[in-house]
Amino acid sequence: MCSVGGPFGDEEIVWPKNYRCSACGKKFKAVGEDPACPACQSSDLEELPDD
């Protein structure tokens, strides 16, 4: 049997965060350290509370 990424349980679950773009107002979810707005590519974002 083959597994990718090592034994089960070693993975860190990364949940998407909710953001609103301060430049264009679009709301979206993203993961990563430096998300950008998918509509205008601005990085001027406001993190919103979870759903």
C-alpha positions in Angstrom: 0.0 0.0 0.0 1.3 3.5 -0.9 0.5 6.8 0.8 1.5 10.2 -0.2 2.5 12.8 2.4 3.6 10.4 5.2 1.5 8.6 7.8 -2.0 9.7 8.5 -2.3 12.4 11.1 0.8 14.4 10.2 -1.1 16.8 7.9 -2.0 20.3 9.1 -5.5 21.3 8.1 -5.6 24.8 6.6 -9.1 26.4 6.7 -9.9 29.2 4.2 -10.5 32.6 5.8 -13.1 35.1 4.8 -12.0 38.4 3.3 -13.5 41.7 1.9 -11.4 43.7 -0.5 -11.1 47.3 0.6 -10.6 48.5 -2.9 -13.6 46.9 -4.7 -15.7 45.4 -1.9 -15.7 41.8 -3.2 -16.1 39.1 -0.5 -14.2 35.9 -1.0 -12.4 33.0 0.8 -8.7 32.4 0.5 -5.8 30.5 2.1 -2.2 31.5 2.3 0.0 34.2 3.8 -0.6 36.9 1.2 -4.0 36.6 -0.4 -5.2 39.0 -3.1 -8.6 39.9 -4.4 -9.7 37.7 -7.3 -11.5 40.6 -8.9 -9.0 43.4 -8.8 -5.8 41.7 -7.4 -5.6 44.2 -4.5 -3.9 43.0 -1.3 -5.7 45.7 0.8 -8.0 43.2 2.5 -10.2 43.1 5.6 -10.4 39.7 7.3 -14.0 38.9 8.2 -15.4 36.6 10.9 -16.0 32.9 10.1 -19.4 31.9 8.7 
